[in-house]
Amino acid sequence: MIVVGAGFSGLACALALAGAGAEPLVLEARDRVGGRTLSRPLPDGGWLDLGAQWIGPTQDRMYALVAAYGLETFPSPAHGAPTLLLDGRPAAEPAGLAALLGTLDELAAGVDPAAPWRATGAAEWDRTTLGGWLAATAGDPVTARYAGRLLAGGLLAASPDEVSLLQMLFYLRSGGGAGSLLGMAGGAQQDRIVGGPAALAQRMAAALPPERLRLGAPVDAIAQDAAGVRVRAGDQVHAGDAVVVALAPALAGRIRYDPPLPALRDGLTQRMPMGAALKVHARYPEPFWRADGRSGVATTDTGPLTETVDNSLPGLPGGVLTGFSYGAQARALRRLPDAARRAAVRDAFVALVGPAAAEPEDLVEYDWSADPWTRGCFCGMLTPGSWCDYGPELRAPVGRVHWAGTETATRWSGYLEGAVTAGERAAAEALAALG
């Protein structure tokens, strides 16, 4: 059995296969494991998580893996009050926001995350953008704009007009609702893993049978027939009974298949682009915002950064403030020369957290859209109008080719939890197909 990709989904798949007595071979394009997780060590013994970093309640498989591989978690910092800026000024939460989120949760309750296209109203929700729905439903433009950046940006790394209402409802249902997805304590951003998720990925990879992981092996072709599959990575061709492609659909679509993928499956890969996000860490001698009674958590409806969080590590000196830019704002930042982009980010930190943010000791950014083996984050999402026509192809095997990756998860899709459960589901599916 061959597994393409050594992110969390591919690793979980391979471990499940090995545990069932199969002999998986994992082919990974990068020179490392972990997929959309990446940690940068710091001189003081700490680290920066450049990619995915949080886990939270009901993400049971991730907590189980952390414990199984001898790692620990620690809670996200919780000091002081959050900051909210609307139209560039400190403000209270918009009066209608809670009701708006409640309405979305009510609609999401009618969506089966395993088959969103079957929901009553699915066709209309699929062709309606989140931005259009918010404009028609929110009580005022500021609330609509803020909610759009919070939801489409903070959850899908997109702009509200790039996301269908059905995509948003699926995501809300998959992750337990708006409160769960947007929350820190008690929500999806509750805990971090000591050493970062990349440390867990490395331990999972080390648990694979010897010689069953090949790094620097980008797969460019998959052929199948009645006898099995042949997977080409560079000048090497590997044979197996079946293959699990544990990649985002946008990347899976770049592989050449023989025979070619069915038209609808290929169409899905063309309609599921990756999100656009820019994550920037600003390092300071101390977490100065705490002295001002602020948590470091800030959100805004304007400017290049949608939100910030306190990413400082307990027991270590210094403070880390992390900012996120999404969708159109992230693309605008990428178009700037390096110096201008960094200046714009520093100015945004100042606007959100105060003048002390103007002089970080270091400003560390990582552009996942520029990573040739990722091409964006947090995950792939179906474009407006695509769920009903192409959604049924998302998990459906194509002969001996099976699909994993967090995008295929029905619970916690887009998260590390979804990646793990999708990999384990694909392993069970492939084994069952082979009898």
VOKEMI-469404 format. One line per 5 residues: number of its first residue (from 1); for each residue x, y, z of C-alpha. Coordinates in steps of 0.001 Angstrom, whole numbers, plus 500000, padded with zeros to 6 digits. Layout:
BEGIN
NUM) X/Y/Z ~ ... .
//
This chain:
BEGIN
1) 500000/500000/500000 ~ 501375/503414/499041 ~ 500580/506688/500806 ~ 501264/509989/499056 ~ 502070/512745/501534 .
6) 503549/512718/505048 ~ 501423/515387/506631 ~ 499266/514410/509591 ~ 496731/512709/507332 ~ 499308/510625/505491 .
11) 501140/509691/508689 ~ 497915/508689/510446 ~ 496933/506633/507409 ~ 500287/504873/507241 ~ 500289/504077/510964 .
16) 496779/502655/510707 ~ 497823/500508/507754 ~ 500910/499275/509565 ~ 498829/498502/512652 ~ 496543/496370/510482 .
21) 499479/494336/509189 ~ 499911/496085/505847 ~ 503274/497416/504647 ~ 502766/501076/503775 ~ 505284/503079/501807 .
26) 504988/506828/502384 ~ 506223/509175/499654 ~ 506704/512813/500684 ~ 507759/515636/498377 ~ 509328/517754/501112 .
31) 512517/517034/503007 ~ 510485/516821/506226 ~ 507228/515437/507591 ~ 504333/517404/509047 ~ 502689/518978/505995 .
36) 501121/522301/506949 ~ 502874/522332/510331 ~ 506356/523770/510691 ~ 508259/524892/513784 ~ 511197/527289/513901 .
41) 513492/526789/516936 ~ 514475/529873/518940 ~ 517801/530456/520712 ~ 516166/530475/524161 ~ 514818/526956/523733 .
46) 511395/528033/522507 ~ 509909/527830/519043 ~ 507577/529546/516630 ~ 504779/527589/514983 ~ 504759/528847/511403 .
51) 501751/526753/510423 ~ 498933/524963/512262 ~ 499382/525161/516017 ~ 496213/524718/518112 ~ 494023/521890/519336 .
56) 490894/522090/521466 ~ 487989/520247/523101 ~ 486417/517333/521182 ~ 489566/516925/519079 ~ 489958/513566/520725 .
61) 492325/511866/518290 ~ 494859/514694/518516 ~ 494873/514630/522314 ~ 495207/510842/522216 ~ 498176/511065/519844 .
66) 499869/513716/521981 ~ 499607/511404/524987 ~ 500555/508265/523059 ~ 503781/509823/521789 ~ 504865/511243/525137 .
71) 504148/514906/524489 ~ 502169/517451/526482 ~ 499929/520415/525850 ~ 499722/523818/527484 ~ 496910/526373/527405 .
76) 496976/529432/525197 ~ 497796/532566/527230 ~ 494825/534163/528943 ~ 495763/537577/530329 ~ 493602/540660/530289 .
81) 490869/541730/527914 ~ 490637/541410/524121 ~ 490715/544421/521836 ~ 488197/545203/519113 ~ 488550/547998/516594 .
86) 485711/548970/514275 ~ 486345/551631/511646 ~ 489751/552090/513282 ~ 488386/552946/516752 ~ 488029/550914/519973 .
91) 484521/549501/520123 ~ 482252/546983/521772 ~ 481155/543891/519888 ~ 478461/544820/517359 ~ 475059/544441/518948 .
96) 473787/542114/516249 ~ 476833/539847/515977 ~ 475714/537197/518479 ~ 472333/536856/516788 ~ 474000/536647/513385 .
101) 476298/533839/514520 ~ 473340/532121/516152 ~ 471423/532200/512883 ~ 474352/530642/511066 ~ 474615/527909/513691 .
106) 470892/527197/513328 ~ 471240/526855/509568 ~ 474357/524714/509974 ~ 472440/522305/512207 ~ 470493/521260/509104 .
111) 473648/520362/507157 ~ 474995/516811/507178 ~ 478784/517310/507034 ~ 479081/514013/505160 ~ 476701/515237/502441 .
116) 476139/519017/502560 ~ 474558/518936/499096 ~ 471567/517065/500497 ~ 470531/519831/502912 ~ 467232/521578/502402 .
121) 468224/524848/500773 ~ 471630/523523/499696 ~ 471300/524702/496081 ~ 470456/528262/497123 ~ 473121/528341/499843 .
126) 475683/527015/497373 ~ 475177/529849/494905 ~ 474955/532527/497626 ~ 478233/533946/498852 ~ 478778/534483/502549 .
131) 479437/538141/501773 ~ 476120/538474/499967 ~ 474242/536746/502776 ~ 475855/538946/505425 ~ 475070/542112/503459 .
136) 471408/541101/503298 ~ 471155/539774/506876 ~ 473396/541872/509111 ~ 471885/544989/510564 ~ 474562/547345/509257 .
141) 477612/547344/506951 ~ 480140/547418/509818 ~ 478689/544271/511387 ~ 478602/542564/507989 ~ 482215/543516/507275 .
146) 483467/542461/510700 ~ 481580/539154/510650 ~ 482868/538432/507150 ~ 486492/538926/508148 ~ 486015/536941/511343 .
151) 484315/533978/509641 ~ 485590/533761/506067 ~ 489005/535070/507066 ~ 489597/533561/510477 ~ 488143/530158/509602 .
156) 488769/529699/505877 ~ 491552/532217/505098 ~ 489411/533784/502388 ~ 487349/536867/501670 ~ 483567/536655/502265 .
161) 482759/536903/498554 ~ 485016/533919/497775 ~ 483070/531589/500086 ~ 479592/530148/499599 ~ 477117/530153/502441 .
166) 476963/526348/502122 ~ 480746/526085/502534 ~ 480513/528188/505687 ~ 477626/526148/507086 ~ 479479/522889/506409 .
171) 482541/524229/508198 ~ 480532/525425/511188 ~ 478775/522062/511519 ~ 482044/520178/511096 ~ 483724/522123/513917 .
176) 480865/522292/516405 ~ 479593/525801/515727 ~ 480843/529375/515730 ~ 481620/529477/519450 ~ 483756/526355/519219 .
181) 485621/527461/516109 ~ 486276/531054/517163 ~ 486987/530424/520855 ~ 490253/530299/522753 ~ 489591/528661/526176 .
186) 486903/526064/525513 ~ 487348/526418/521765 ~ 489530/525316/518885 ~ 492406/527587/519999 ~ 492513/526327/523576 .
191) 495783/524384/523689 ~ 499188/524127/522054 ~ 501583/521185/521883 ~ 504933/521444/523647 ~ 507499/521646/520861 .
196) 504768/522353/518311 ~ 502700/519938/516182 ~ 505800/519314/514079 ~ 507316/517492/517071 ~ 504332/515150/517097 .
201) 504617/514559/513351 ~ 508278/513610/513758 ~ 507427/511069/516455 ~ 504634/509604/514361 ~ 507052/509243/511441 .
206) 509624/507556/513687 ~ 506984/504984/514670 ~ 506612/503775/511082 ~ 508276/500475/510170 ~ 511902/500906/509023 .
211) 512500/502122/505481 ~ 508820/502896/504911 ~ 509188/506681/504511 ~ 510844/508393/501560 ~ 511443/512154/501788 .
216) 512239/514326/498792 ~ 510040/512082/496652 ~ 507400/514209/494894 ~ 504826/511999/493192 ~ 503997/513089/489648 .
221) 502137/510098/488198 ~ 499828/507319/489357 ~ 498769/504442/487114 ~ 496358/501676/488016 ~ 495019/498485/486456 .
226) 493600/495179/487599 ~ 496953/494131/489026 ~ 497537/497155/491257 ~ 499009/500657/491184 ~ 502307/502119/490040 .
231) 503319/505422/491627 ~ 506118/507457/490081 ~ 508265/509786/492160 ~ 511093/511195/490067 ~ 513014/508333/488510 .
236) 511562/505758/490896 ~ 508385/503760/490297 ~ 506783/502018/493265 ~ 504200/499248/492944 ~ 501402/498470/495384 .
241) 497904/497091/495761 ~ 496362/500550/496223 ~ 497319/504162/496903 ~ 496009/506762/499328 ~ 496566/510327/498155 .
246) 496778/512376/501356 ~ 497060/515794/499718 ~ 494804/518804/499384 ~ 492631/518371/496267 ~ 494360/521279/494497 .
251) 497688/519438/494772 ~ 496216/516002/494104 ~ 494900/517374/490816 ~ 498441/518123/489617 ~ 499365/514443/489566 .
256) 498982/512659/486234 ~ 496607/509688/486448 ~ 496415/506724/484080 ~ 493650/506177/483250 ~ 492679/509830/483696 .
261) 490476/510770/486625 ~ 486730/510828/485943 ~ 485598/514244/484744 ~ 483723/515101/487943 ~ 486640/514199/490226 .
266) 489014/516224/488067 ~ 486487/519060/488085 ~ 486480/519020/491880 ~ 490243/519550/491987 ~ 489812/522583/489714 .
271) 487176/524091/492009 ~ 488818/523638/495411 ~ 491588/526232/495746 ~ 493614/526718/498891 ~ 492929/529616/501219 .
276) 495205/532648/501357 ~ 496691/533565/504734 ~ 499812/535304/505970 ~ 500941/534531/509525 ~ 503458/536910/511095 .
281) 505208/536551/514458 ~ 506503/539711/516152 ~ 508987/538998/518963 ~ 509465/541470/521829 ~ 511611/541554/525003 .
286) 508436/541039/527022 ~ 504671/540679/526472 ~ 504121/544399/527055 ~ 500397/544249/526293 ~ 499752/542371/529541 .
291) 500926/545331/531634 ~ 498231/547373/529908 ~ 495588/544836/530928 ~ 495219/543466/527425 ~ 495270/539842/526311 .
296) 497042/540340/522986 ~ 493908/539011/521303 ~ 492657/541705/518946 ~ 490292/541790/515978 ~ 489326/544493/513516 .
301) 487149/545089/510475 ~ 489769/547166/508635 ~ 493469/547072/507812 ~ 495814/544352/506594 ~ 495611/542218/509761 .
306) 492299/540739/510826 ~ 493431/539470/514212 ~ 496310/539016/516631 ~ 496967/536535/519447 ~ 499475/536243/522290 .
311) 501764/533374/521272 ~ 504278/533766/524104 ~ 505585/530574/525685 ~ 505226/529914/529418 ~ 508434/529891/531427 .
316) 510514/531538/528718 ~ 511582/535163/528385 ~ 510142/537485/525786 ~ 506762/537935/524226 ~ 505370/536839/520876 .
321) 502485/538587/519207 ~ 501144/536778/516137 ~ 499101/538500/513450 ~ 496982/536990/510683 ~ 496042/538434/507314 .
326) 493499/536686/505099 ~ 492055/536675/501618 ~ 492278/539966/499713 ~ 494293/541595/502485 ~ 496875/538794/502435 .
331) 497194/539012/498665 ~ 497654/542787/498856 ~ 500472/542342/501377 ~ 502176/539779/499148 ~ 502269/542259/496282 .
336) 504329/544719/498335 ~ 508133/544740/498361 ~ 509552/543093/501480 ~ 510359/546319/503329 ~ 506973/547872/502561 .
341) 505121/544723/503595 ~ 506952/544507/506908 ~ 506315/548186/507564 ~ 502607/547698/506863 ~ 502486/544770/509269 .
346) 504269/546735/512010 ~ 501833/549623/511532 ~ 498932/547184/511829 ~ 500345/545775/515078 ~ 500629/549331/516426 .
351) 497028/550081/515486 ~ 495798/546953/517261 ~ 498064/546711/520301 ~ 499657/550128/520787 ~ 502862/552071/520038 .
356) 505097/549624/521929 ~ 504497/547176/519067 ~ 506426/549384/516630 ~ 509881/547946/517331 ~ 509870/544134/517474 .
361) 513200/542382/517985 ~ 512278/540133/515088 ~ 509458/539832/512578 ~ 509040/536291/511241 ~ 506644/535458/508429 .
366) 505998/532318/506425 ~ 504116/532360/503150 ~ 502383/529003/502688 ~ 501032/530104/499322 ~ 504612/530316/498050 .
371) 505428/526818/499345 ~ 505363/524641/496189 ~ 504097/521596/498119 ~ 501297/523488/499887 ~ 500274/526517/497797 .
376) 498098/528017/500499 ~ 496363/527494/503821 ~ 494511/526759/505984 ~ 492829/524289/503640 ~ 491083/523852/500315 .
381) 487451/524936/499956 ~ 484888/524491/497234 ~ 484084/527667/495336 ~ 480527/529082/495287 ~ 478237/526897/493219 .
386) 480471/523809/493435 ~ 479363/521832/496484 ~ 476169/520476/494951 ~ 477743/519407/491654 ~ 481194/518265/492797 .
391) 480994/517631/496537 ~ 479984/513968/496151 ~ 483383/513277/494537 ~ 485403/514501/497535 ~ 485875/511129/499252 .
396) 484705/508692/496558 ~ 487553/506303/495589 ~ 488593/506072/491972 ~ 489349/502392/491545 ~ 492429/501685/493632 .
401) 493021/505376/494383 ~ 491698/506609/497730 ~ 491622/510144/499133 ~ 492674/511494/502523 ~ 493648/514979/503744 .
406) 491842/517274/506168 ~ 489588/518559/503373 ~ 487932/515126/503212 ~ 487058/515044/506920 ~ 483451/515359/508019 .
411) 484384/516381/511577 ~ 486917/519137/512223 ~ 487572/519539/508513 ~ 490466/521932/507978 ~ 492111/521087/511295 .
416) 494793/518634/512421 ~ 492032/516535/513990 ~ 490293/516296/510627 ~ 493563/515357/508932 ~ 494150/512478/511341 .
421) 490628/511080/511195 ~ 490578/511376/507399 ~ 493816/509429/507150 ~ 492504/506691/509404 ~ 489229/506557/507473 .
426) 491088/506231/504161 ~ 493252/503426/505562 ~ 490204/501441/506669 ~ 488489/502072/503351 ~ 491490/500922/501308 .
431) 491941/497762/503389 ~ 488255/496925/503093 ~ 488358/497388/499316 ~ 491209/494911/499045 ~ 489316/492400/501164 .
//
